[in-house]
Amino acid sequence: MAKDKNHDPEFEMKFFESVLRREGRYTEVIEILGSLYTRHGRIADGLKMDRRLVKLQPANATAHYNLACSLALSKRKTAALRSLRRAVVLGYRDFDWMQQDPDLEELKAHPAFNVLLEQLKPES
């Protein structure tokens, strides 16, 4: 696969970091940065952004789901499961994605994860 010469993740991160410095509560930018950090191996930075977003939007199911992913990637299973449960309570319903999301790999053998999946499993 040819690398896109116009795509520079470092430039993107620096750009969004500068926007966030000017407007610290810009939730869309916080979400983008969290995703960029995580995608490029900066798990701890992604986790910080996810925590920040949850603090600003405590009723956002997707923010809690993303926080669960960052916690799982950080090998913090108990906290990840707690955040994942919160996402489900708040309305997160993407059963198929949760089942295959590689970010949640750390949790997939845990009984509590399977209980959550059962709650979301579409009825046949």
Buried (B, 14 or more C-beta within 10 A) or exposed (E): EEEEEEEEEEEBBEBBBEBBEEEEEBBEBBBBBBBBBBEBEBBEBBBBBBBBBBEBBEEBBBBBBBBBBBBBBBEBBEBBBBBBBBBBEBEBEEBEEBEEBEBBEBBBEBEBBEEBBEEBEEEE
